Amino acid sequence: MEDLQKQLADWHDRDNHEQIIDTIENLREDELTSELIGILAVAYNNIGDHESLSRSIELLYSLEKELSKDCQWNYRIGFALYYLDSDGEALIHFKRVLALDPDNEQVKYFIGEIEANLED
């Protein structure tokens, strides 16, 4: 499993998100962990089209009971929701991240963008 995670990290660094998706989607269900599902969701987020972002949200919601208070989970789902123009829902998740990580500049940026959009 450690070799797989190193390979996935290498593909991520090289923006080879399709390879990550193909590899994880082809694992047996009993091989999937919440960490691998999270990595898969990030790969779909990085593809960035509507279908991929929707798939990311689907994957992340499958982990909600386990990870809903997790900073990384909230960031990932907030990111996907933001790019699907679901600002209100994204804001909820980004504010959870900020409560857990008050110095997170990326989240502050997203919150600022959302709040500006909601004011318009």
N, C-alpha and C positions, 0 to 999 in steps of 0.2 A: 504493500500500500504506500510505503514511503517513496518508492521509485515512481509510482503513478503521480503522487502529489508533486514531486520534483518536476516531472514531465509537464504536468498541467501548469505549474508556475512558469516554466520556460515558455510554453505556448502562449500564456497570458502576456508575458513580457514581450513576445514577438507579435502580439496582436493577431494570433492565430486562433481566434475564438471559435471558428467552425470546427477545428480539430478537437477542441475541448468538448464542444457539444456532441460531436459524433462519438467520441470516446466514452463520455459519461452516459449518454443516452443508450449506448450498447452494452452497458454493464447489466448484470442480472440484478433483480430487485433486492436480493439479499446482500448484494455488494454495496448498495447505496447507503451512505451515511448522511447525516444532516450537513456535514462539512462539504461533501461532494455535491449535494443538491445546491448548497449555497454557491459553490464555485460555478456550477452549471447556470444558476440564475445570473451571476455576474457576466458570464459569457454571453447569455442572451441579452442582458442590458447593454453590453458593449456592441452587439450587432446593431441595436438601436432602432430597428423598424417597428411598426405597430405590432405585428405578429410576434416578434421576438420579445418585446417588452411585455406583452400580454402573457406570453409563456413564462417569463420570469416571475411575474406576479403570481401566476398559478402555482409555480414551484415554491415560492416563498410562503404563500398562504398555507401550503401543506406542512410547513414547519411552525406555524403561528403558535400553537399550544406550547411547543417546546422552547421557542426563541423570542416570543413577543416582547420580552423585556431586555433583549440583547441589542446593544448599540449597533453592531454591524448589520443585523437583520433589519432593523428599522431604517438604517441608511439605504440599504439595497432596495427595499420596497418603496421608500420615499423617492429614491432616484427614478425608479421605473414609473411610478405614478406621476411624478413631475413631468417626465417626457411624454406621458400620455395625456397631458393637460388636465390631470385630476388634482389641481392645486390644493383644494381643501383637504383631501385625504393625505396628500404628500406632506402638507404642513404639519399635520398631526404627528406623523412619523419623524419628520425632521426635528420637531420640538422635543420629542422623546430622546433623540440622539443628543441634542444640546443639553438636556437635563443630565444626561450621563457623561457627557464630554463637553463642558462649557467652552473649551478653547478650540473647538473644531471649526476652522475657518471656512471649509467647504460648505458645511451645513449652515453657517451664518449667511453665506452667499445665497444659497438656495432659499432660505427663509426670507431674506431681503427681496429677492426676485418675486417670490410668491406674494408677499405682502404688498409689493408695488403693483403687481397684476390685479390683486383683489381690490385695491383702491381705485383702479381705473373703471 
